[in-house]
Amino acid sequence: MSIRSTVKALLVENGRLLLNQCRTADGQTYYDLPGGGQHLYETMEEAVAREVLEETGIPVEVELFAGLVEEITTDPALRGEYPEYSHRVLHIFRVRRTGEALGCCCEKDLGQEGSVWVTPEEADQLPLRPQNLRGHISELLSSGSAAFWGTVKR
């Protein structure tokens, strides 16, 4: 097994942050930053632009690196079923829109029902994944430097 390199995007427009609204197999709603796995020979900047376009239909480019989170799955059943997602390092980038939205997304994340715009304060109250970011979105957005947001074991 290898560690999965993942990218996530912080896209803020008019004081609102873009989040993916998702649902677990048992029906629970959670929210996630747009993004996903980096492909072989793809730069992180290319990966985050591709993932945001796929999931939201919005073309973006990277402004700056904002933070890092590590996520490790401890459940043996989940490790067996999803070994490629059991240990991830999430690289979080501030991004900006580069053009008009395509009007639809072409490749939603597993469980993704759509995307929503929320204020940072609203985001701080939502069931956000990864858990390390819960209650810290406002802080992450206002920070002038990149930060390590810790390791979460779930």
LUMNUKE-837507 format. One record per residue: x, y, z of N, C-alpha, C in turn; residue in three letters. Coordinates in steps of 0.001 Angstrom, whole numbers, plus 524288, in hexadecimal, padded with zeros to 5 digits. Example, Ala and Ser with C-alpha at 12.3 -4.5 7.8 and 13.67 -1.06 7.14 Angstrom:
// LUMNUKE-837507
833867E9C681E788300C7EE6C81E78833907F31C81E78ALA 832327F73681BA8835667FBDC81BE4832648001E81EBESER 
// end
This chain:
// LUMNUKE-837507
803487FB5C8000080000800008000080370804DC80000MET 8018F808EE7FD7A8046E80DD47FD5A80119812277FFBCSER 8039F81677800C5800E081B09802CF7FEBE81E197FE2FILE 7F9BB81F5B7FE567F727822197F9FF7F807827F87FA8AARG 7F9F782A657F66A7FA9C8300C7F62E7F582832697F435SER 7F321835B37F7727EE0E837FB7F6487EE7683DE77F66FTHR 7EB7A840827F3087EB50846357F2F47E5C9848057F441VAL 7E56384C6A7F6DF7E05984EC27F8427E097854997F712LYS 7DC09856DE7F5DD7DBCC85C527F4407D89485FA27F7F5ALA 7DA888643E7F9097D7A8868557FBCB7D66086C817F7C6LEU 7D18986C807F5E77CFC5870677F2227CBE3873EF7F4E4LEU 7CD54878EB7F5667C9FD87CC07F8027C889880F77F411VAL 7C379881FF7F3B77C181886367F0667BD3D889187F360GLU 7BD9188E407F3597B99E8917E7F5F67B8D288FCF7FBA6ASN 7BD2188E737FE407BCE488D00803C37BAB9887A0804DAGLY 7BA0A88471800D67B7D387F31801847BBA687B197FF74ARG 7BBCD876B18022E7BF4C87259800FB7BC4086E127FE33LEU 7BE9986BBA7FA397BC26867717F7657BD6E862427FA0ELEU 7B95785F4C7FB4D7B9EA85A1D7FDA37B6C48562A7FA86LEU 7B88A851597FA897B57184D157F85E7B1F984AE87FCB0ASN 7ACEE84A567FB827A94E847E47FF297A901842227FDBEGLN 7A9FB83EC5801A07AA4D83927800B07A6DA8362F80489CYS 7A5E68313D8034D7A2C482DEA806AE7A575828A28072FARG 7A5C1826BE80C067A8018219780D037A42A81D5A80B58THR 7A6018188580B2A7A2A681418809A879DFF8138780D56ALA 79EAF815208124E79A56814AF816077970F819B08165DASP 797D281D5A812B77946B821E98124879609826CB81529GLY 79A95826DA8179679C5082B7C81A7079ED382F6B816B7GLN 79D6C834688175B79F988388E814217A4B183A8181687THR 7A88583B72813207AD6483DF7814BA7AF398417081043TYR 7B31D844AD8114C7B5198485E80D6F7BAF58479A80CDFTYR 7BCDA848B38082F7C258847DD806F47C42184C358034CASP 7C91184D92803A37CB4C8512E7FFDD7CBB884E607FA9ELEU 7CAAF851107F6487CB6984E8E7F1357D11084CC27F097PRO 7D1C6848407EE317D70F846487ED447D726840687ED16GLY 7DBC283E427EC827DC4E8389C7EC317E1EB837037EB52GLY 7E289832497E9637E7B082FF67E8DA7EADA8321E7E452GLY 7EFDA832A17E55B7F3928345B7E1667F4FC82FB77DDF3GLN 7F4F8830847D8D07F67782C6A7D5247FC6382C337D483HIS 7FE55827C97D2E5803E1827147D1D6805B782B0E7CDC7LEU 80A0182DB27CEDE80C79831A77CB8380949836A97CAFETYR 8056A8375B7CE358024383C207CE438042383F807D2C8GLU 804F4844897D1DA8066E847FA7D624801C7848C47D9C1THR 802C484A787DE7D7FE8284B837E2207FB0584FDE7E011MET 7FD6B853D57DDA47FA63858237DB797F6C98562A7D71FGLU 7F8C2852B47D3C27F584850737CFA77F12784D1E7D20BGLU 7F27A84A2F7D6167EEA5846B97D8977EA2E849CF7DB08ALA 7EB6084DF17DDD77E731850E77E06D7E3B8853977DC58VAL 7E609855A37D8287E2E0858117D4097DF5C853FC7D16EALA 7E16C84F617D0497DE6084B387CDD57D9F48496F7D160ARG 7DB2F8487F7D65B7D741846897DA077D2CB84A687DAD6GLU 7D40E84F687DB7A7CFED8534E7DC437CC7F8539D7D762VAL 7CEE28537C7D2CB7CBD7853A07CDF67C85484ED47CD7ELEU 7CA6E84A397CEAA7C759845687CE5C7C2B7845707D21EGLU 7C3A68472F7D6EA7BFA4846C77DAFE7BBC784B4B7DB14GLU 7BD6884FEA7D92A7BA06854867D9977B8EF857367D467THR 7BC0F856177D0617BB7E858C07CB5F7BDFE85E187CB3EGLY 7C0E585F8C7CF4B7C34C864B97CF9D7C91D864527CE68ILE 7CB03867397CA647D09F8673C7C9527D37C86AB37CD42PRO 7D7CA868B87CF657DACA86B9C7D35B7E0A386B157D25AVAL 7E39086E717D5117E93B86DF67D5487EAF886EF07DAE4GLU 7EF6D86CCE7DC417F17286D3D7E1907F38B872B27E29DVAL 7F224874CD7E7277F456879BD7E90C7F8E2878A27ECC2GLU 7F7DB875377F0A47FBEE874037F4757FAB186F0A7F76FLEU 7FEBF86CCA7F9AF7FE2C868327FD037FC4886A0880254PHE 7F82786787804657F5C786958809477F69A865B780DE5ALA 7F7208609B80CF97F7AB85D268116D7F8098577180FF0GLY 7F8FA85445813F17F9C484EB0813427F6F384BC48179BLEU 7F45C8477C816357F1B48441B819F97F30483E7B81894VAL 7F3D583B4281C8D7F4A8835AE81BB27EFE7832C581DD4GLU 7EE2882ECB81AF17E99A82BC481C887EAED825F581C25GLU 7EA1C823208206D7EB4D81D8C820AA7E67081AA18227FILE 7E4C5816C581F717E04781390820D67E20F80F3582478THR 7DF6680E9B828E07E0DC80A9382CAA7DD5F805C682C61THR 7D8D58063C829DF7D522801EC8297B7D7417FDBB825C8ASP 7D84D7F8F8827BC7DA767F4D8824687D7077F37C81FB7PRO 7D1E37F3B8820657CE597F28881C087CEE07F69C817B8ALA 7CF047FB98819307CFA67FFC08154F7D5047FF86812CALEU 7D8F37FE45815D67DE367FDB08139F7DE507F96680F7CARG 7DB867F5248108A7DB547F0D680CD37D83D7F22F807F7GLY 7D3E67F4F7808B17D07C7F6498044E7D2A17FAC0800FAGLU 7D51A7FE9B803877D71F80339800C67DCDD804338022FTYR 7E051800A9800D97E5CA801588027D7E853806468004APRO 7E6C4807DF7FB947E92B80C787F92E7E780811977FBC8GLU 7E365811667FF057E19381616801C17E29F815D9807A0TYR 7E55E811EE809647E61B8111680F037EA348149081185SER 7EDAF816B280E687F19481A53810757F26681E8980C4EHIS 7F0AA8235080DA47F0F2827A2809EA7F39A82C5A80C56ARG 7F65582F40809127F8578345380A907F58F8384980713VAL 7F2AE83BDB8098D7EF8D83FB2806B77F269844E78068ELEU 7F391846AC801D57F62B84BB0800EA7F1E284F9B7FF7FHIS 7F14C853B2802A47ED078576F801FE7EF2885C6F7FF7FILE 7EC8285E227FB4B7EE36862BF7F8677E9E3866CB7F81BPHE 7EB5186BCA7F89A7E7BF8700D7F73F7E7C48705A7F153ARG 7E31D870A57EEFB7E2AC870F67E9517DF3A875917E7DAVAL 7DF838771C7E2E17DC0E87B387E0D87D9C28795D7DBAEARG 7D50D87B217DABA7D248879D87D5E07D52087C677D143ARG 7D5668798E7CCE57D7EA87BA67C8327D41C87C5C7C3ADTHR 7CF3E87AD87C4617CB7387B5C7C0307C60587A057C21DGLY 7C25887A2C7BE897BCF2878F57BFD67BC3E873287C0FCGLU 7B8A6871FB7C47B7B77A86C8C7C5C67B51F869D77C109ALA 7B641864CD7C0807B44C861BA7BC1F7AE84860827BCA1LEU 7AC4A861607C12D7A6C3860647C2017A59D85B067C443GLY 7A9648578E7C4187A8B4852617C6687AE11850147C793CYS 7AE1384C327CAC87B300849837CBD37B2F28445D7C8DCCYS 7B7898426B7C78B7B7B583DAF7C45E7B939838D47C77FCYS 7BB4C839A37CC267BCF6835197CF397BC95836517D50EGLU 7B8168351D7D74E7B74B8361D7DCDB7BA60832487E025LYS 7BBD38340E7E4D87BE4E830A67E8B37BA5E82C9F7EAA6ASP 7BC558285E7ECCF7B9058245F7EF1E7B59F826E37F357LEU 7B091826677F2E77ACF8828987F6BC7AB9882E497F5D9GLY 7AE1E830E57F2247AD148366E7F1337A7B38372C7EED0GLN 7A4A083A957F14279F6D83BCD7EF4C79F4D840F87EC5DGLU 7A31D844467ED5E7A352849667EAE37A74C84CC87EDA9GLY 7A737851C67EC4C7AAC1855877EEC57A79585A127F0E4SER 7A96D85C5B7F5257A6B4860B47F7B17AA9B864FA7F913VAL 7A8B6869CC7F9237ABD586E477FAD87AA1786FBC80059TRP 7ADBD87013803F97AC8E87169809677B07D8756C80B58VAL 7AF018784F80F567B2C687BE2811BC7B6B9878A8814D8THR 7BB5287AC5815D67BF15877EB819197BCE38769A81E7FPRO 7B9B787A1E820A27B75D8791F825B97B3878748B8257DGLU 7B08C8743E821467AD0C86FC68208A7B03686AC481FE1GLU 7B46986B1181CEA7B7C08667881C0E7B9EB8646B82135ALA 7BB2B867F9824CC7BD3F86662829E37B9598632882D05ASP 7B4558638782BC47B03B860C182EA87AE9085BA482C00GLN 7B07785AA1827527AEBE856148244F7B1ED8513482591LEU 7AFAC84C98824AF7B2A4847B6825377B660847338208DPRO 7BB04849598213B7BED7849C081D0E7C2BD8454A81D54LEU 7C47984386818C77C8B883FB98187B7CD26842298156DARG 7D1F984159816E37D3AD83E3C81B5A7D25B840F08207FPRO 7D1C483DD88247F7D00B83FBD8299F7D3A7843E782BDEGLN 7D8A0843D782A717DC53847BA82C7C7DAB084D5082B39ASN 7D7BD84DFB826FA7D6398533C825507D1288551B827BDLEU 7CE54851A082A627C9648532882CD17CA4B85786830BBARG 7C76B85BC382FF57C7DB860378337F7CC88863B48327BGLY 7CF958629882E5D7D4638659582D5F7D49D86814827F8HIS 7D05D867F8825007D07386A2581FB57D19486FFD81FD0ILE 7CF13872E6823437D0058788E823A27D5C58799C824B6SER 7D7FA8769A8283F7DD848772E8299C7E104875D6824F9GLU 7DFC3871A7822457E2CE8700881DBC7E2B08742E81979LEU 7DE23876758188C7DD9A87A70814757E03E87F91815DDLEU 7E069880DD81ADA7E2B0885E281C707E8868859581D78SER 7EAA0880E281DC77F0348803681EDF7F3708822181A3FSER 7F794884D981B777FB0D886C9817647FF40882E8815DAGLY 7FF6187E72818818036E87A96817428011F8751B81778SER 803BF87183814E4801FF86C15814CC802A1869A681A32ALA 7FF56865CD81B5C7FF878634C8207E7FE9885D7681FF0ALA 800DC85A798238F7FFC1854E8823F27FB338545B827B4PHE 7F6E2851F4825D77F22485185828EB7F1B184C4682BA6TRP 7F60D8497782BF37F63D844B482F167F4A283FCA82C34GLY 7F4BE83B8A82F2A7F3488366382D377EE41834BD82FD0THR 7EAA5832CC82CB07E5D7830C182ED47E5C982ADC82DB5VAL 7E48B827DF831C77E3CB822468312B7DE0782141831DBLYS 7DBC581EB282DED7D61A81DC082E2C7D4F98181782D09ARG 
// end
